[in-house]
Amino acid sequence: MLKHKTTCRVRYSDTDKMGFVYNANYFRWFEVGRSEMLRAMGISYKSVESKGFYLPVSEMYCKFNSPSQYDDILLIETSIDKRYRAGMKFDYQIFSQNGDKLLASGYTKHACMDSSGHVVRPPKFLMDVISAHSDGSASPKSQG
């Protein structure tokens, strides 16, 4: 299974009045995970869009297990569910820095649309890139 890991530091603005990470930020970190995964495979959202394809989120889910706080380093693990054929599905697990504590897990499902707004299957060039990287995983990269 293709997995990618990246890190991100919790900023003060990510927290609520109680000092814990505000729940919607996990969806932002899911986006960081999938964007960095694609970059590690040599393709970016920008390059996909420049070819006339878009990946809007059609569904998202997050289960919160344990809170995180300001200045924590998060380990974001992202994988692609290749069984999902209607578009693309990314699975996420967010851990404490050393990976021993699961903080949140979830997924995002993405439709694939062409430049005229029609729903289409993911383009061959994108699926070829994903297939070429299906046997390995990428190393963590730090995100500020």
C-alpha positions as CSV (number, residue, x, y, z in Angstrom):
1,M,0.0,0.0,0.0
2,L,1.2,3.4,-0.9
3,K,1.8,5.6,2.2
4,H,3.3,9.0,2.7
5,K,4.3,10.6,6.0
6,T,4.8,14.3,6.6
7,T,4.9,16.5,9.7
8,C,3.3,19.7,10.7
9,R,3.6,21.9,13.8
10,V,0.4,23.1,15.6
11,R,0.3,26.9,15.6
12,Y,-1.2,29.0,18.3
13,S,-4.0,30.1,15.9
14,D,-4.9,26.4,15.4
15,T,-6.1,26.1,19.0
16,D,-9.4,27.0,20.7
17,K,-10.1,28.9,24.0
18,M,-9.3,25.7,26.0
19,G,-5.9,25.4,24.4
20,F,-6.7,22.4,22.2
21,V,-6.6,22.1,18.4
22,Y,-9.9,23.3,16.9
23,N,-11.5,20.3,15.3
24,A,-11.8,21.7,11.7
25,N,-8.0,22.0,11.5
26,Y,-7.7,18.2,11.1
27,F,-9.4,18.6,7.7
28,R,-6.8,21.2,6.8
29,W,-4.0,18.7,7.8
30,F,-5.7,16.0,5.7
31,E,-5.2,18.4,2.8
32,V,-1.6,18.9,3.7
33,G,-1.1,15.1,3.8
34,R,-2.6,14.5,0.4
35,S,-0.9,17.5,-1.2
36,E,2.5,16.4,0.1
37,M,1.8,12.8,-1.0
38,L,1.2,13.9,-4.5
39,R,4.3,16.2,-4.5
40,A,6.4,13.3,-3.3
41,M,5.1,11.3,-6.3
42,G,6.3,14.1,-8.6
43,I,2.8,15.6,-9.3
44,S,1.0,18.5,-7.7
45,Y,-2.6,19.7,-7.6
46,K,-1.5,22.6,-9.7
47,S,-0.1,20.3,-12.4
48,V,-3.3,18.2,-12.4
49,E,-5.4,21.3,-12.7
50,S,-3.2,22.7,-15.5
51,K,-4.2,19.6,-17.5
52,G,-7.9,20.4,-17.0
53,F,-8.8,18.1,-14.2
54,Y,-10.0,18.9,-10.7
55,L,-10.5,16.8,-7.5
56,P,-13.2,18.4,-5.5
57,V,-14.0,16.9,-2.1
58,S,-17.3,15.0,-2.2
59,E,-17.2,13.5,1.3
60,M,-15.1,13.8,4.4
61,Y,-15.0,12.1,7.8
62,C,-12.8,12.4,10.9
63,K,-12.8,10.5,14.1
64,F,-11.1,12.3,17.0
65,N,-9.2,10.1,19.4
66,S,-7.0,12.4,21.5
67,P,-6.5,16.1,21.6
68,S,-3.4,18.0,20.5
69,Q,-2.2,21.4,21.6
70,Y,-0.1,24.3,20.6
71,D,3.5,23.5,19.5
72,D,2.8,19.8,19.2
73,I,4.4,18.2,16.1
74,L,1.9,16.1,14.2
75,L,2.8,13.1,12.0
76,I,0.3,12.9,9.1
77,E,0.2,9.5,7.4
78,T,-1.7,9.5,4.1
79,S,-2.6,6.6,1.9
80,I,-4.7,6.1,-1.2
81,D,-7.5,3.6,-1.2
82,K,-7.1,2.0,-4.6
83,R,-10.4,0.0,-4.2
84,Y,-12.4,3.3,-4.7
85,R,-13.1,3.5,-8.4
86,A,-15.6,6.4,-8.7
87,G,-13.0,9.0,-8.1
88,M,-10.2,9.0,-5.5
89,K,-10.2,8.2,-1.7
90,F,-7.5,9.2,0.6
91,D,-7.2,7.8,4.1
92,Y,-5.4,9.7,6.9
93,Q,-4.0,9.0,10.4
94,I,-2.6,11.8,12.5
95,F,-0.3,10.8,15.2
96,S,1.8,12.5,17.9
97,Q,5.3,13.2,16.7
98,N,6.8,9.9,17.6
99,G,3.9,8.0,16.2
100,D,2.8,6.3,19.4
101,K,-0.5,8.1,19.9
102,L,-3.3,8.2,17.3
103,L,-4.9,11.6,17.5
104,A,-7.3,11.4,14.6
105,S,-8.2,9.3,11.6
106,G,-10.4,9.8,8.6
107,Y,-10.8,10.0,4.9
108,T,-11.7,12.3,2.0
109,K,-13.4,11.2,-1.1
110,H,-12.9,13.2,-4.3
111,A,-14.8,13.3,-7.5
112,C,-12.8,13.9,-10.6
113,M,-14.1,16.6,-12.9
114,D,-12.9,17.9,-16.3
115,S,-12.6,21.6,-17.2
116,S,-16.2,21.7,-18.4
117,G,-17.5,20.5,-15.0
118,H,-18.3,16.9,-16.0
119,V,-17.6,14.1,-13.6
120,V,-15.1,11.7,-15.2
121,R,-12.8,8.9,-14.1
122,P,-9.4,9.9,-12.8
123,P,-7.2,10.6,-15.8
124,K,-4.7,8.0,-16.9
125,F,-1.7,10.2,-16.3
126,L,-2.7,10.6,-12.6
127,M,-3.4,6.9,-12.2
128,D,-0.1,6.0,-13.9
129,V,1.8,8.2,-11.4
130,I,0.0,6.5,-8.4
131,S,0.5,3.0,-9.8
132,A,4.3,3.7,-10.3
133,H,4.6,4.6,-6.6
134,S,2.3,1.8,-5.2
135,D,5.2,-0.3,-3.9
136,G,6.9,2.3,-1.8
137,S,6.4,5.0,0.8
138,A,7.9,8.5,1.1
139,S,9.9,9.9,3.9
140,P,8.5,12.5,6.3
141,K,8.9,16.2,5.3
142,S,8.4,19.0,7.8
143,Q,5.7,21.5,7.2
144,G,5.8,24.8,9.1
